[in-house]
Amino acid sequence: MSILDGILKNIGGAPDDVVNLAKQVGLDPSMVETAIAALGKTHVMDGDTVTLAAEKTGISPDILQQIVGAIGGEGSLGHFASMLDADKDGNPLDDILGMAKGLFGKS
């Protein structure tokens, strides 16, 4: 189970794991993980969260909007952003990269 699966299980109404969310929006689970990480990161940036995430990932804004809706809306992205910024340095990118390394067995 990925870290994102654990987060999804704690959000009421969200799909219980990345695989189910991927099926719901028609993407590969790894792309959904990328999308969620990008949405969490861009949520704390100036500008439209979905537009910024689409620019960073190349994933359609329509698909990203479906993901936002499935995980509970913009409010849930704040939870993702804070959970993804494990070291509370204001930059979730370093923590996301650390999670990705853990998912692929790199240290």
C-alpha positions as CSV (number, residue, x, y, z in Angstrom):
1,M,0.0,0.0,0.0
2,S,1.4,3.4,-0.9
3,I,1.4,6.5,1.3
4,L,-1.2,8.0,-1.0
5,D,-3.5,4.9,-0.4
6,G,-3.2,5.6,3.3
7,I,-4.2,9.3,2.8
8,L,-7.1,8.4,0.6
9,K,-8.5,5.9,3.1
10,N,-8.7,8.8,5.6
11,I,-10.7,11.1,3.4
12,G,-14.4,10.4,3.6
13,G,-16.0,9.7,0.2
14,A,-12.7,9.4,-1.6
15,P,-11.8,6.1,-3.4
16,D,-10.0,3.9,-0.9
17,D,-6.9,3.6,-2.9
18,V,-4.9,4.9,-5.9
19,V,-5.9,1.9,-8.1
20,N,-9.6,2.5,-7.6
21,L,-9.1,6.2,-8.3
22,A,-7.1,5.4,-11.4
23,K,-9.9,3.2,-12.7
24,Q,-12.4,5.9,-11.9
25,V,-10.6,8.5,-14.0
26,G,-9.1,6.2,-16.6
27,L,-5.4,6.6,-15.8
28,D,-2.5,4.4,-14.8
29,P,-2.1,4.3,-11.0
30,S,1.4,5.8,-11.3
31,M,-0.1,8.8,-13.3
32,V,-2.7,9.2,-10.5
33,E,0.1,9.3,-7.9
34,T,1.9,11.9,-10.0
35,A,-1.3,13.9,-10.4
36,I,-2.1,13.9,-6.7
37,A,1.5,14.9,-5.8
38,A,1.3,17.8,-8.3
39,L,-2.1,18.9,-7.1
40,G,-0.9,18.9,-3.5
41,K,2.2,20.9,-4.5
42,T,0.4,23.4,-6.7
43,H,-2.4,23.9,-4.2
44,V,-0.1,26.0,-2.0
45,M,1.2,28.1,-5.0
46,D,-0.3,31.3,-6.4
47,G,-2.6,30.6,-9.4
48,D,-5.1,27.9,-10.3
49,T,-4.2,24.6,-8.7
50,V,-5.5,22.5,-11.6
51,T,-4.0,24.6,-14.3
52,L,-0.6,24.6,-12.6
53,A,-0.7,20.9,-12.1
54,A,-1.7,20.3,-15.7
55,E,1.3,22.4,-16.8
56,K,3.7,20.4,-14.6
57,T,2.4,16.9,-15.5
58,G,0.9,17.2,-18.9
59,I,-2.3,15.6,-17.6
60,S,-5.5,17.0,-18.9
61,P,-7.1,19.7,-16.6
62,D,-10.4,17.8,-17.0
63,I,-8.9,14.6,-15.6
64,L,-7.2,16.6,-12.8
65,Q,-10.5,18.2,-12.0
66,Q,-12.1,14.7,-11.7
67,I,-9.3,13.7,-9.3
68,V,-9.8,16.8,-7.2
69,G,-13.5,16.0,-7.1
70,A,-12.9,12.4,-6.2
71,I,-10.7,13.1,-3.3
72,G,-13.0,15.6,-1.8
73,G,-12.4,18.9,-3.5
74,E,-10.0,21.8,-3.0
75,G,-10.3,21.5,0.8
76,S,-8.8,18.0,0.7
77,L,-5.8,19.3,-1.3
78,G,-4.8,21.3,1.7
79,H,-4.7,18.0,3.7
80,F,-2.6,16.5,0.9
81,A,-0.2,19.5,0.8
82,S,0.3,19.4,4.6
83,M,0.7,15.6,4.6
84,L,3.1,15.7,1.7
85,D,5.2,18.3,3.5
86,A,6.3,15.9,6.1
87,D,9.3,18.0,7.3
88,K,7.1,21.1,7.5
89,D,9.6,23.2,5.6
90,G,6.9,24.7,3.3
91,N,8.1,22.8,0.3
92,P,6.4,19.4,-0.2
93,L,8.6,18.6,-3.3
94,D,11.6,17.3,-1.3
95,D,9.2,15.0,0.7
96,I,7.4,13.9,-2.5
97,L,10.7,13.0,-4.1
98,G,11.6,11.0,-0.9
99,M,8.3,9.1,-1.1
100,A,8.9,8.4,-4.8
101,K,12.4,7.0,-4.0
102,G,10.8,4.8,-1.3
103,L,8.2,3.5,-3.8
104,F,10.9,2.5,-6.2
105,G,13.2,1.1,-3.7
106,K,15.9,3.8,-3.9
107,S,17.4,5.5,-0.9
